[in-house]
Amino acid sequence: MRRYTLLLIPDAEEGGFTVRVPALPGLTTEGDTLEESIANARDAIALWIKSAEKHGEPIPDEELPPQTITIEVAA
């Protein structure tokens, strides 16, 4: 069993979420709801890992989860 952090980015214009997995380069998916976004991410991660195994590429483990903060910037 592997554990990965999902970055869920709300789409204010169209609704739903874009999902990125920082530990897995290039992995991006989306969904119309939070639940769908998470399910799509699970599927995408499984496919990413299967592809890496098929091509003999290393599968990154997420040693430390990324941290996020929100800051304010005068513009």
C-alpha positions in Angstrom: 0.0 0.0 0.0 1.3 3.4 -1.0 0.3 6.8 0.3 0.3 10.0 -1.7 -0.9 13.6 -1.1 -3.5 15.0 -3.5 -3.6 18.7 -4.3 -7.2 19.5 -5.0 -7.6 22.9 -6.8 -11.2 24.2 -7.1 -12.3 25.5 -10.4 -14.4 28.6 -9.6 -15.6 29.0 -13.2 -16.6 25.5 -14.2 -17.0 23.8 -10.8 -15.2 20.6 -9.7 -11.6 20.2 -9.0 -8.3 19.7 -10.8 -6.2 17.1 -8.9 -2.4 17.0 -8.9 -0.2 14.4 -7.1 3.1 16.2 -6.4 5.1 13.1 -5.8 4.2 11.6 -9.2 5.5 13.9 -12.1 2.9 14.8 -14.7 0.0 13.2 -12.9 -3.1 15.5 -13.2 -6.7 14.5 -13.2 -10.1 16.2 -12.4 -13.6 15.6 -11.3 -16.9 17.3 -11.0 -17.2 16.6 -7.2 -14.8 16.1 -4.4 -15.6 12.4 -4.3 -15.3 11.9 -8.1 -12.0 13.8 -8.0 -10.6 11.5 -5.3 -11.8 8.4 -7.1 -10.3 9.6 -10.4 -7.0 10.3 -8.6 -6.9 6.8 -7.2 -7.4 5.4 -10.7 -4.8 7.7 -12.2 -2.2 6.8 -9.5 -2.8 3.1 -10.1 -2.3 3.6 -13.9 0.8 5.8 -13.3 2.3 3.1 -11.1 1.4 0.3 -13.6 3.1 2.3 -16.4 6.2 2.9 -14.4 6.5 -0.8 -13.6 6.0 -1.7 -17.2 8.8 0.6 -18.3 11.1 -0.3 -15.5 11.0 3.2 -14.0 11.2 3.9 -10.3 8.0 4.5 -8.3 8.5 7.5 -5.9 7.5 7.1 -2.3 6.3 10.2 -0.6 8.7 10.4 2.3 7.3 13.7 3.7 4.0 15.1 2.6 4.1 18.5 1.0 3.0 21.5 3.1 0.7 24.2 2.0 0.1 27.6 3.4 -1.9 30.6 2.3 -0.3 34.1 2.3 -1.6 37.6 1.5 0.4 39.8 -0.8 -0.3 43.5 -1.4 -0.8 44.0 -5.1 
